[in-house]
């Protein structure tokens, strides 16, 4: 684990560096407060920080305050190291954002113990962050397919509309439906149907651009949001998607290899379109695609 040492005194800095290496930590050195703050703004900054109070350019309290105001998602554990030992000084240091406070001259075993406390706190913090990220992912993604769920894809559509209105940009929306999916479930079972749904999302993701979004709208229907796409036949975006699904062989856990096709209704952002407007246009185009034979794309003229 990396530990930042911010200490302007060369002797103190050298002693701290040697102790940290002996305790199997990786010291990161700053000779003043400004250097410490610069280091903490880089990617993957140290998660434990030992700050001297009195330093040039920025003192330890100023660095504490800047860290607490900026690094809020995964904040470091800060130990303030100083010759000040009055109760009022301790309160001031803790109020500035320090987690712990050690007065000079310090006992090395006590410092080591306090660093171990900081390491435990950071470990718990990282575990909680992983749980939070997992819950956030689960809240936004469909449990079966891994695509964005209905709420998340509609929220994304709302944001894309706002962005298009603000920047004068454009995007297209595709409503994708698996043809005769009920027959797949009836003939081969719902487990095979589930495998088709998962395989379809993988196929779509592989044949769309990295910044396009795919979400499960409901049942066997999926929404595709394609920024900077006018939703025209000449682009080939949705035709490439339809063709990729048509030629994809899906393998089910029951040992069967299956093939399906999709029908797609496409519309594009125009004027002051709302979420409901775009969904209605895509749905009407999808209905026309299915009525005219399936395994095809209809582009909305609305």
C-alpha positions, 0 to 999 in steps of 0.5 A, a space after each residue: 500500500 502506498 503512503 504519502 509522506 508530506 514533510 519539509 524536514 529532510 531528516 524527519 522525511 528520511 526517517 519516516 521513509 525508512 520506517 515505512 519501507 521496513 513495515 512493507 509500505 511504499 512511501 510517496 514523498 512530498 517536500 511541501 504542501 503543494 507537492 502533496 496536493 499535486 500528488 493527491 490529484 493524480 490517478 490512484 493517489 495514496 490512500 494513507 497520508 501522513 502530513 506535517 502541519 507546518 510546511 511551505 506553500 500549503 500547510 498540513 491543514 490546507 492540504 487536509 481541507 483540499 483533500 476533504 473537499 475534492 476526494 469524496 468518493 474514496 477519501 484517504 486516511 490522513 494522519 497529521 504529524 506536528 509538534 503542536 500538542 495543545 487540545 485546541 490544536 488537536 481539535 483544529 487538526 481534526 476539524 480540518 479533516 484529519 483522521 488522526 493526530 500524532 505529536 512530535 516527537 512520536 513513538 515509532 511503535 505508536 505510529 505503526 499502530 496508528 497506520 495499521 488502524 488507517 489500513 483497516 479503515 481503508 480496507 473497510 472503506 474499499 469493501 463498502 465501495 465495492 458493495 455500493 458499486 455492485 448495488 448500483 450496477 444491479 439497480 441499472 442492469 437487467 439481471 438476465 441479459 446484462 443490458 440496461 434495464 427499462 428504467 435505466 435505458 429510458 433515463 438514458 433516452 431522456 438525457 440524450 434528448 436533453 443533450 441533443 436539444 442543448 448542443 444541437 446534436 442528433 441520435 437515432 432510436 431503434 426498437 428491436 423485437 425478436 421474431 416469433 419468440 413465443 414459439 421459441 419458448 413454447 417449442 424449446 422451453 424458457 431456458 432456451 429462450 433465456 439463452 437466446 435473450 442473453 446471446 442477442 444482447 451479446 450479439 448486439 453489443 458486438 455489432 454496435 459502436 462502443 458508445 451506443 446503448 442497449 437496454 431491455 425494454 420489456 420481454 423480448 424487446 430492446 431499445 438501442 440509442 445511437 448517438 450521432 446517427 440519423 437513423 437512415 437506411 444509408 448508414 447501415 447501422 441497423 441493417 448490420 445489426 439485423 444481419 448479424 442476428 440473422 446469421 448468429 447461431 445461439 447455443 442453449 444450455 439444453 445442447 441445442 443450436 438455435 437461430 432467430 431473426 429480429 424486426 426493428 423500428 427506427 426513429 430519430 431525434 427531431 425538433 422538440 421530441 419527447 421520450 413518449 414521442 420517440 417511443 411511439 414513432 419507433 413502436 409504429 415503425 416496428 409494428 409495420 416491420 412485423 406486419 410486412 413480413 418480419 426480419 426487416 427494418 422500417 424507418 419512421 417518417 414522423 
